Amino acid sequence: MSTTELRHIIGEQLSQIEDVTFLEALKTIIDSKISDGTYQLSDFQKERIDCAREELKNYETISHNEVQKEINKWLKEK
């Protein structure tokens, strides 16, 4: 199937979708494909990164082994 055919089919299918959340997610995917390669972080993402950097600076971290133990414990409980 050619690119042109796929675009046509997808366009027809998109016109039938009413789910705003799905369409917004799809727009994000499309925007990332056609963007100039620069990803823009949201304010929330920037805040979380700053928080993580501060935790790292203050040695408020968990080792890989500790995380694995927690995961294994959680999986056994399920």
N, C-alpha and C positions, 0 to 999 in steps of 0.2 A: 504494500500500500504506500502510495506516495505521500509526501509531506502535505501537498495541497489537499489530497483526499482526507487525510487525518484532520487537518484544520477545519474542513467543511463539516465532517462528522462531529467533531468536538463542539464546534459552534452551534450546531443544531441541538445537541444534547444539553449544552449549557443554557440555552434559551428555555429549557423545560424545568430547570432546577430553581426551587424557591427557597432553599435553605441558605439563609444569609451567612451563617457561621461557616458552612462548607465553601461558599463562594469567596468569602474573605480569606480563608486558608488557601484556596486555589490561587487567588490573586497574589498572595504572598509568595507562593512558589513561582508564579509567572514573573513577578517583579524581580525575584532573585536571579532568574535566568536571563533577563534582559537588562539588568542593571549594569552599571559601569564597574562592578566588582567591589564596590565599597559597601560594606554592611553597616547599617545604622542601628545602634543599640537603642532600646527604649530606656526611659528614665529608670524603670524598675530594674532592668538588666544592669545598668550602670551602678545603681545602688547596691545590688547583690554582689557585683564584682568588688566594689569598694569595701563592703562588709567582709568578704572573703579575704581580701588583701590584709585588712586589719587583723582578722583572726590569725592569719599566717604570721604576721609580724609579731603578734603576742603569743605565738606558739600554742594557740588554741586549736590544735589539729588532732586527728585520730590516725593512727598508723594503718597501713593496708591490712596487716594481720588482725588488728582489732575490728576493722570493718568486716573482714571475712568471717570472723567469729560471730559477730552480730547477725550477719546474713544467714549463716548456717543455723544459728539458734532460732531465728525467725522462721526459716524454712522447715525446721523440725516441728515447730509448733503448729504449722498449717496443715 
